[in-house]
Amino acid sequence: MAVPKRRLSRANTRHRRARWKATPPDLVPVVVDGTRHLVPRRLVAAVQRGMVQP
C-alpha cells in the first residue's frame, strides 16, 4: 500500500475531497413478468433469475 512521504496540508486535503463526485450507476432496462424495470447493470442477472426484487 502506498504511504505518503509527508503530511498534506488541510487545505489541499479538503480541496481534493471536494472535487470527488460519486457517479450514479448505469441503469439497464430489464423486462420481468411483462413489466419494464431499470436496474443497475451488475444486478441484471440476479433480477432475471428472481433472486433480487426490481
Contacts in CASP RR format, 6 or more apart in sequence:
PFRMAT RR
TARGET T0000
AUTHOR 0000-0000-0000
METHOD contacts of the structure
MODEL  1
MAVPKRRLSRANTRHRRARWKATPPDLVPVVVDGTRHLVPRRLVAAVQRG
MVQP
8 16 0 8 1.000
25 40 0 8 1.000
25 41 0 8 1.000
25 42 0 8 1.000
26 40 0 8 1.000
26 41 0 8 1.000
27 38 0 8 1.000
27 39 0 8 1.000
27 40 0 8 1.000
27 41 0 8 1.000
28 38 0 8 1.000
28 39 0 8 1.000
28 40 0 8 1.000
28 41 0 8 1.000
28 44 0 8 1.000
29 36 0 8 1.000
29 37 0 8 1.000
29 38 0 8 1.000
29 39 0 8 1.000
30 36 0 8 1.000
30 37 0 8 1.000
30 38 0 8 1.000
30 39 0 8 1.000
30 44 0 8 1.000
30 47 0 8 1.000
30 48 0 8 1.000
30 54 0 8 1.000
31 37 0 8 1.000
32 47 0 8 1.000
32 48 0 8 1.000
32 50 0 8 1.000
32 54 0 8 1.000
37 47 0 8 1.000
37 54 0 8 1.000
39 47 0 8 1.000
39 54 0 8 1.000
43 52 0 8 1.000
46 52 0 8 1.000
47 53 0 8 1.000
47 54 0 8 1.000
END
